[in-house]
Amino acid sequence: MKEAQVRELFERFRTLNPKPVTELEFSTPFELLVAVILSAQATDKGVNLATRKLFPVARTPQALLALGQEGLALYVCTIGLYPTKVRNILAMCRILLEKHAGQVPRDRDSLEELPGVGRKTANVVLNSAFGEPTMPVDTHIFRVAHRLGLAKGNSPREVEEQLLQRVPPEYLLDAHHWLLLHGRYVCKARVPECPQCPVVDLCEYPDKSLPVPATLPLKATRGTR
C-alpha cells in the first residue's frame, strides 16, 4: 500500500469514527490494567460483565488484595484462565504498592515488570490510559495489517514496528483502535464482510468476498446479433 493510500485509509477511518475508544470499561488506569490482564484470550464483553461487579467493590490495589485469591476468583471465574490471572493481578497489586505507591507506572519498562503484563498490555495502558501513541498488536490488528497491505511482519513485534513507521503521525494515537474494531466487526477472520468494508478499494487482500456483478437475464439477450 502506497503512502497516499495509507493516509486515505486512516482518513476514512477517522471520518467514520472520530474518537475511537477501547471497548473495555474502566474509569482509572488501574482499572484498565486489571481489565486488560483479564482480557487475554477472553472477550471484552465477558471482561466487562465481570468488572461491572468487581470494580464497585474493589477498584484499588489495596481493595483487590483485601479480597484475596478466593474472593477475587468469585468475580472473575467466568473468564478463561482465571486462576492464573487472579494470581498475576494480586502479585501486580503488591508490586504497585511496594514500588509505585499504588499507582500504575507510565513507562513501558515498569509496566512490563508487572506480573501478567506483556508488551501488548503495556501498549494498551500507555495508549488508552495515558494518551501515548503506541501500537498494541493483537490477533485482529495482525490480520488486518496483513490483509490491507499495511505491514507484512512475521510476528506481532515486527508488525508493530512496521505500523509505527507507516501510520502518519496525526493518526497514530487512534490507529490501533480503528484497526482492531475493523478486524472485530468487518474484516473478520473466517468470513470478512468485504461488501460492507469502507476501505475495500484500498485493500490488497487477494481473496476479497465481493458480490458477483449482476448479469442481464437470458431473455433480454435473445434475438440479438
N, C-alpha and C positions, 0 to 999 in steps of 0.2 A: 504494500500500500504506500502510495507516494505521500509526501509531506502535505500537499494541498488536500488530499483525500482524508488524511488523518484529522486535519483541522476541521474539515466539513463534517466528519463523523461526530466529533465531540461537540460541535456547534449544534448539530441536530439533537443530540442527547440533552444538551443544556436547554434548548428551546422547549423540549417536551417535559423536562423535569429540572427546573432551575435550581432547586435547593434539595438535592437528594440527601437522605439520612439513612443510617443503619436501621434495620427493622428490629433489632434488639432494643428492648425498652430499658431505659436507665435514667437516672437523674444526677449521678455523680460519677467521676472517673472510677471510683472503687466499684460501684455497681456495674459499670460497663466491663471492668476487668473480670469480675466474677461471672458475668453473663457470657463473655467470650470464652472463658475457660470451659464453662458448661456446654457451649455450642459445638465443641469439637465432635464431629461425627454425629451431630444432632441437628434438628431444625430450629430455626429462630422461633417458630411458633411454639414448639414444645418447651423451649427455654423460657419464653415469656409466660407461659402458663404456670411454670414453676416459680419464677421470680416474682410474679404478681402476688403470690402468697408469702414468699420468703422475705422480700425486702421490707414490707411493712413491719415485720417482726425483728429483722436483723439486717441493717444496711451499713454497718461499720465493721472493721476488723475485730474490735472488742466484742461486739454483739454476736458475730459468727462464731468466734472462739467459745463464747459462753454457751452456745447451742451444743457444742461438742460434735463428735463424729456421728453418733446415732441421731441426735437432734437435727443436724443439717441433712442427713440422709433422708429423713422423713419428708422433707420439702422437695428433694431433687431425685427421688428414687424412680421417677418416671422417665428420666433422661438416661440415654445409653452411657455405659461405662461409669456410672455414678460413683461406685466405691472409690475408684482411683481419683476421680475429680474431687470428691469430698476430701480425701487426704491431701491433695495438692492445694485446695483452697484454704484449708486450715493451716497448712505449712506456710503458704503465701501470707496469710494474715499475721502469723508470728513474725515473719521477716519484716513485714511492713512496720510492725510496732517496734521491733528491735532496732532496725536500721534507718527507717524513714519517717519516724514519728507518726506512724499510722496513715501516711499519705502515699498515694500512688506516684512513683517517680516519673519524671517527664523525659528521661533519657533512655535510649534503647538498651544500653548495656545493663543498667539496673533492672529494667523490666525483664530482660531475658534471663536474669539470675533468679527470678522468682519461679517456684515450682509450678509446672503446668503452663508456663508461658514460653512459647517459641517465637520465631521471627514474625510469623503471620499475626499472632495475637498481639505482639508488641506494636506492630504496624497499625492494627485496628485501633488500639488505645491511643496511640500518638495522633492518629488522624481524627477519629470521632470524638475523643475527649479533649484533645489539646490543639486541634486545628493544624496539625503538621501535614505537609503534602507527601504522605507516604503511599505505598502501593502494596497493600496486603493481597497476596495471590492465593486464592482458594481454587477448588476444582472448577467453579463456574468461570472465573477470570482466566484460568489457564486454558480452558476450552475455547472461550470466546476470543481470546487474543490470537490463538492459532487459526480459528476459522476466519476471522476477519482479515488476517494477514498483518496484524499489529506486531506480533512477536512470534518467534519460532524456537524459543529456548526449550531444552530438554528437561528442565527442572523448574520448580516454582521460583527459585532464586534467579535463574537466568531470565525467565520471563519478567520478573520484577525489574531487573536491571535494564532490560530492553525497553520496557514500558516507560520507565523513568526517563529514558533518553528520548523516546519518540513522542510522548504526550506533550503538547505545548504547555508551557508553564501556567498559563491562565486557566487551564482546565484541570490541572494536576490534583488540586485539593479534592475535587469531587469525582475524578475519573474512575476510581475503583468502585464507587457506589453505582455509577452508570453501567459499568461493565458487569458487575455482579448481578444487578437487577435485570439486565438484558439477558444474561445467561439463565437466571432463575425463571423468568416468565416468557421469554421469547425464543432465545437461542438455546433451547433445551437439549439435554444430552442425547436422548434417543430419537426424538422427532422434533427438530427445530421448526418453529412456526414462521417459516420464511415469507409466506404471503402477507403476514401482519408486521413484518420487520421494517422499521423506518429507515434502515441503512442497508437494505438488501442490495441496492445498486452499487454500493461501495465494497461489499463483502467479497472476499476471494475464495470462499468455501466452494469447492467444486461440486458438491452434492446437494445443492440447494433444492428444497422441496417446493418448487414453484408450480402454480396451477398450469394445466395444459391449455394452450391457446385455443379459443373457440374456433370451430371449422364450420363451413357452410353445410346445411343439410344436403343429402344426396339429391333430393328432388329439385333443389334450387339450381343444380348444375346440369340437369337433363336437358338435352336439346341444344347445348352449347357446342361450339366447334373451335 
